[in-house]
Amino acid sequence: MLPIADMSFETALAELESIVEKLEAGTLALDETVSLYQRGRGLAEQCQHLLDTVDLKVQQLVSDGEGGEDVVDFEAGA
């Protein structure tokens, strides 16, 4: 099993979704439920950490005034 800290967002999210499905089924023994819940919390924290550290830029196309378009950084409220 890959250590959580080494997982990409996509890998951690896929495993987290799998764990949620297993927990929602309600057919696991208590010790397995607790173990999966703890791993799921770690995966959720890893996903959040990766989202917090990613620098996403949203861009938009705007007219350049000469019939063309330029790509500029999106500014909220602009």
C-alpha positions as CSV (number, residue, x, y, z in Angstrom):
1,M,0.0,0.0,0.0
2,L,1.4,3.4,-1.1
3,P,2.1,5.8,1.8
4,I,-0.5,8.6,1.8
5,A,2.1,11.3,1.7
6,D,3.5,10.0,-1.6
7,M,0.1,9.9,-3.3
8,S,-1.1,12.2,-6.0
9,F,-4.4,13.9,-5.6
10,E,-6.0,11.5,-8.1
11,T,-4.7,8.4,-6.5
12,A,-5.7,9.6,-3.0
13,L,-9.2,10.6,-4.1
14,A,-9.7,7.2,-5.9
15,E,-8.8,5.3,-2.8
16,L,-10.9,7.6,-0.6
17,E,-13.9,7.0,-2.8
18,S,-13.3,3.2,-2.6
19,I,-13.1,3.4,1.2
20,V,-16.3,5.4,1.4
21,E,-18.2,2.8,-0.7
22,K,-16.9,0.0,1.7
23,L,-17.9,2.0,4.8
24,E,-21.3,2.9,3.4
25,A,-22.0,-0.8,2.7
26,G,-22.0,-1.4,6.5
27,T,-20.8,-5.0,6.2
28,L,-17.3,-4.6,7.7
29,A,-16.2,-5.8,11.1
30,L,-15.7,-3.0,13.7
31,D,-11.9,-3.1,13.6
32,E,-11.8,-3.0,9.8
33,T,-14.3,-0.1,9.9
34,V,-12.1,1.9,12.3
35,S,-8.9,1.1,10.3
36,L,-10.5,2.2,7.0
37,Y,-12.0,5.3,8.6
38,Q,-8.6,6.3,9.9
39,R,-7.0,5.7,6.5
40,G,-9.8,7.7,4.8
41,R,-9.2,10.6,7.1
42,G,-5.6,10.6,6.2
43,L,-6.5,10.5,2.5
44,A,-8.9,13.3,2.9
45,E,-6.2,15.4,4.6
46,Q,-3.8,14.6,1.8
47,C,-6.3,15.7,-0.8
48,Q,-7.0,18.9,1.0
49,H,-3.3,19.6,1.5
50,L,-2.6,19.1,-2.3
51,L,-5.5,21.4,-3.2
52,D,-4.2,24.0,-0.8
53,T,-0.7,24.0,-2.2
54,V,-1.7,24.0,-5.9
55,D,-1.5,27.4,-7.5
56,L,-4.4,27.4,-10.0
57,K,-4.7,30.3,-12.3
58,V,-8.0,31.0,-14.0
59,Q,-7.7,32.9,-17.2
60,Q,-10.1,34.5,-19.6
61,L,-10.1,35.7,-23.2
62,V,-10.6,39.4,-23.7
63,S,-10.7,41.5,-26.8
64,D,-7.4,43.1,-27.7
65,G,-9.3,46.0,-29.4
66,E,-7.9,45.0,-32.8
67,G,-10.3,42.1,-33.6
68,G,-8.2,39.6,-31.8
69,E,-8.1,38.2,-28.3
70,D,-5.6,38.1,-25.4
71,V,-5.5,35.7,-22.5
72,V,-5.3,37.5,-19.2
73,D,-5.5,36.4,-15.5
74,F,-9.1,36.4,-14.3
75,E,-9.7,39.0,-11.6
76,A,-12.8,38.4,-9.4
77,G,-15.2,41.3,-9.6
78,A,-13.5,42.8,-12.7
